[in-house]
């Protein structure tokens, strides 16, 4: 994963995707981590990506989906390496997961979405889906400060959303093939390490040379 440099952004405290994946299980032990999609769900997710179809919501309402889509896209935005969570259909992935989850888990997510929208309305005067990009960034900064030991409903929901966003992104075609640059099982005649030490971008992993 040496080439996976995209920022999983939470304003000034952003961390690399590699670090985010390593710390996925750290802290917030009471937070429910969603399971992986069933085979049927995985096929449905692949179809959504392949056909670029409109969301066919199975668990979330349109308003809940809009809130979630804004949040995951702010957590994993588009950058110079690859498209972000919106293009990877991460909110659709989570909707599919919730459709396969038990009622208690779904309610936990519904309550979390409501809590984040309430926090947004209290601090910025509008629900998440109607906030500007800087306002969303400010909201995520505020609810991520206690990521390892979340105290409020909005803080706990941030942890849930970040974990599910990373899981969904790296289950997508974009995450696997464009961000990780996975090319399938291939015989390599020789292995090239990351070659950015001479001030040039690496032609093998895509790593940009330090400025």
ZALUM-80675 format. One record per residue (C-alpha): x negated, y negated, z; chain. Coordinates in steps of 0.25 Angstrom, whole numbers, plus 2048, in hexadecimal, padded with zeros to 3 digits. Each point is the difference from the previous one (the first is absolute). Layout:
! residues N
+-----+-----+-----+-------+
|   X |   Y |   Z | chain |
+-----+-----+-----+-------+
|   X |   Y |   Z |     A |
...
+-----+-----+-----+-------+
***
This chain:
! residues 211
+-----+-----+-----+-------+
|   X |   Y |   Z | chain |
+-----+-----+-----+-------+
| 800 | 800 | 800 |     A |
| 7F4 | 7F7 | 7FE |     A |
| 807 | 7F8 | 7F6 |     A |
| 80D | 7FD | 808 |     A |
| 7FE | 7F2 | 803 |     A |
| 80D | 7FA | 7FF |     A |
| 804 | 7F8 | 80C |     A |
| 80C | 805 | 809 |     A |
| 803 | 7F2 | 804 |     A |
| 805 | 7FA | 80C |     A |
| 7FB | 7F1 | 7FE |     A |
| 7F3 | 7FD | 807 |     A |
| 7FF | 80E | 807 |     A |
| 801 | 808 | 7F3 |     A |
| 7F8 | 80D | 7FF |     A |
| 7FC | 809 | 7F5 |     A |
| 809 | 80B | 7FB |     A |
| 7F5 | 80A | 804 |     A |
| 800 | 7FB | 80E |     A |
| 80F | 800 | 801 |     A |
| 800 | 80E | 7FB |     A |
| 7F6 | 804 | 80B |     A |
| 808 | 7F9 | 80B |     A |
| 80D | 805 | 7FB |     A |
| 802 | 809 | 80C |     A |
| 7F9 | 7F7 | 80A |     A |
| 809 | 7F9 | 80B |     A |
| 80F | 7FE | 801 |     A |
| 801 | 80F | 803 |     A |
| 80F | 7FF | 802 |     A |
| 803 | 7FB | 7F2 |     A |
| 807 | 80A | 7F7 |     A |
| 7F7 | 803 | 7F4 |     A |
| 809 | 805 | 7F4 |     A |
| 7FD | 80D | 7FA |     A |
| 7FC | 802 | 7F2 |     A |
| 80B | 801 | 7F5 |     A |
| 806 | 80E | 7FD |     A |
| 7FD | 805 | 7F2 |     A |
| 80E | 7FB | 7FB |     A |
| 7FD | 7F2 | 806 |     A |
| 7F2 | 800 | 7FA |     A |
| 806 | 803 | 7F2 |     A |
| 80A | 7F5 | 802 |     A |
| 7F5 | 7F6 | 804 |     A |
| 7F8 | 804 | 7F4 |     A |
| 80C | 7FE | 7F7 |     A |
| 802 | 7F2 | 805 |     A |
| 7F2 | 7FC | 7FD |     A |
| 800 | 807 | 7F2 |     A |
| 80D | 7F9 | 7FC |     A |
| 7FE | 7F3 | 807 |     A |
| 80F | 802 | 804 |     A |
| 807 | 7F7 | 809 |     A |
| 801 | 804 | 80F |     A |
| 80A | 80B | 802 |     A |
| 802 | 7FE | 80F |     A |
| 802 | 80C | 808 |     A |
| 7FF | 7FB | 80F |     A |
| 7FE | 7F1 | 800 |     A |
| 80A | 7F5 | 7FC |     A |
| 7FC | 7F6 | 7F6 |     A |
| 7FD | 7F6 | 80A |     A |
| 7F7 | 80A | 808 |     A |
| 7F9 | 804 | 7F4 |     A |
| 7FD | 7F1 | 7FC |     A |
| 7FA | 7FE | 80E |     A |
| 7F7 | 80C | 7FF |     A |
| 7FB | 7FD | 7F2 |     A |
| 7FB | 7F3 | 804 |     A |
| 7F9 | 805 | 80D |     A |
| 7F9 | 80C | 7F9 |     A |
| 7FC | 7F7 | 7F4 |     A |
| 7FA | 7F6 | 80A |     A |
| 7F9 | 80B | 807 |     A |
| 7FA | 806 | 7F3 |     A |
| 800 | 7F5 | 7F6 |     A |
| 7FB | 800 | 7F2 |     A |
| 7F1 | 7FD | 7FE |     A |
| 7F6 | 800 | 7F5 |     A |
| 7FE | 80F | 802 |     A |
| 80E | 805 | 7FF |     A |
| 80F | 7FD | 801 |     A |
| 806 | 7FF | 80E |     A |
| 80B | 807 | 808 |     A |
| 80C | 7FA | 7F8 |     A |
| 7FB | 805 | 7F2 |     A |
| 7FD | 80E | 807 |     A |
| 80E | 801 | 805 |     A |
| 7FC | 801 | 80E |     A |
| 80E | 7FB | 805 |     A |
| 807 | 80B | 7F8 |     A |
| 7F6 | 80A | 806 |     A |
| 804 | 7FC | 80E |     A |
| 80F | 800 | 7FC |     A |
| 7FE | 80F | 7FB |     A |
| 7F9 | 804 | 80D |     A |
| 80B | 7FA | 808 |     A |
| 80B | 807 | 7F8 |     A |
| 7F9 | 80D | 804 |     A |
| 7FE | 7FC | 80F |     A |
| 809 | 802 | 80C |     A |
| 80A | 7F6 | 804 |     A |
| 7F8 | 7FC | 80C |     A |
| 7F4 | 7FC | 7F7 |     A |
| 809 | 7F9 | 7F6 |     A |
| 806 | 7F8 | 80B |     A |
| 7F2 | 7FC | 806 |     A |
| 7FD | 7FA | 7F2 |     A |
| 80D | 7F9 | 7FF |     A |
| 7FE | 7FA | 80D |     A |
| 7F2 | 7FC | 7FD |     A |
| 804 | 7F9 | 7F3 |     A |
| 80A | 7F9 | 808 |     A |
| 7F6 | 7FC | 80A |     A |
| 7F6 | 7FA | 7F6 |     A |
| 80B | 7F9 | 7F9 |     A |
| 804 | 7FA | 80D |     A |
| 7F2 | 7FC | 803 |     A |
| 7FF | 7F9 | 7F3 |     A |
| 80D | 7F9 | 802 |     A |
| 7FC | 7FB | 80D |     A |
| 7F2 | 7FB | 7FC |     A |
| 802 | 7FC | 7F2 |     A |
| 80F | 7FE | 7FE |     A |
| 803 | 80B | 7F6 |     A |
| 7FF | 80F | 7FF |     A |
| 7F4 | 806 | 7FA |     A |
| 805 | 802 | 7F2 |     A |
| 802 | 7F0 | 7FF |     A |
| 7F2 | 7FC | 806 |     A |
| 7F5 | 7FA | 7F8 |     A |
| 7F3 | 808 | 7FE |     A |
| 7F9 | 7F8 | 80B |     A |
| 80C | 802 | 809 |     A |
| 7FF | 80F | 7FF |     A |
| 7F1 | 7FF | 802 |     A |
| 803 | 7F8 | 80D |     A |
| 80A | 80A | 804 |     A |
| 7F7 | 80C | 7FE |     A |
| 7F5 | 7F9 | 808 |     A |
| 809 | 7FE | 80C |     A |
| 806 | 80E | 800 |     A |
| 7F3 | 807 | 7FE |     A |
| 7F8 | 7FA | 80B |     A |
| 803 | 80C | 809 |     A |
| 7FF | 80B | 7F6 |     A |
| 7F9 | 80A | 809 |     A |
| 80A | 7FE | 80B |     A |
| 80C | 7F9 | 7FA |     A |
| 809 | 7FA | 80B |     A |
| 80D | 7FB | 7F8 |     A |
| 809 | 807 | 7F6 |     A |
| 7FA | 7F7 | 7F5 |     A |
| 7F2 | 804 | 804 |     A |
| 804 | 80F | 800 |     A |
| 806 | 7FF | 7F3 |     A |
| 7F4 | 7FA | 7FA |     A |
| 7F8 | 80C | 804 |     A |
| 80A | 809 | 7FA |     A |
| 801 | 7F8 | 7F3 |     A |
| 7F1 | 7FF | 7FE |     A |
| 7FE | 80F | 802 |     A |
| 80B | 804 | 7F7 |     A |
| 7FB | 7F6 | 7F5 |     A |
| 7F3 | 806 | 800 |     A |
| 806 | 80E | 7FF |     A |
| 809 | 7FC | 7F5 |     A |
| 7F5 | 7F8 | 7F8 |     A |
| 7F6 | 80B | 800 |     A |
| 80B | 80A | 7FC |     A |
| 803 | 7F7 | 7F3 |     A |
| 7FA | 801 | 7F2 |     A |
| 7FA | 7F2 | 802 |     A |
| 7FA | 803 | 80E |     A |
| 7FA | 80D | 7FB |     A |
| 7FB | 7FC | 7F2 |     A |
| 7FE | 7F1 | 800 |     A |
| 7FC | 7FD | 80E |     A |
| 7F8 | 80D | 804 |     A |
| 7FD | 802 | 7F1 |     A |
| 802 | 80F | 801 |     A |
| 7FE | 807 | 7F3 |     A |
| 804 | 80E | 804 |     A |
| 7F7 | 80C | 801 |     A |
| 7F4 | 7FE | 7F7 |     A |
| 7F3 | 806 | 7FE |     A |
| 7F6 | 7F5 | 802 |     A |
| 7F2 | 801 | 7F9 |     A |
| 7FA | 7F7 | 80B |     A |
| 805 | 7F8 | 80C |     A |
| 7FE | 7F1 | 800 |     A |
| 801 | 7F9 | 80D |     A |
| 805 | 7F2 | 801 |     A |
| 7F7 | 7F7 | 7F8 |     A |
| 802 | 7F2 | 805 |     A |
| 7F2 | 7FE | 807 |     A |
| 7FB | 7F9 | 7F4 |     A |
| 80A | 7F5 | 800 |     A |
| 809 | 806 | 7F5 |     A |
| 80E | 806 | 801 |     A |
| 7FF | 810 | 801 |     A |
| 805 | 806 | 7F3 |     A |
| 803 | 80D | 807 |     A |
| 809 | 7FD | 80C |     A |
| 804 | 7F1 | 7FC |     A |
| 7FA | 7FA | 80D |     A |
| 7FD | 7F2 | 7FE |     A |
| 7F2 | 7FB | 803 |     A |
| 7FF | 7F7 | 80C |     A |
| 7FF | 7F1 | 7FD |     A |
+-----+-----+-----+-------+
***
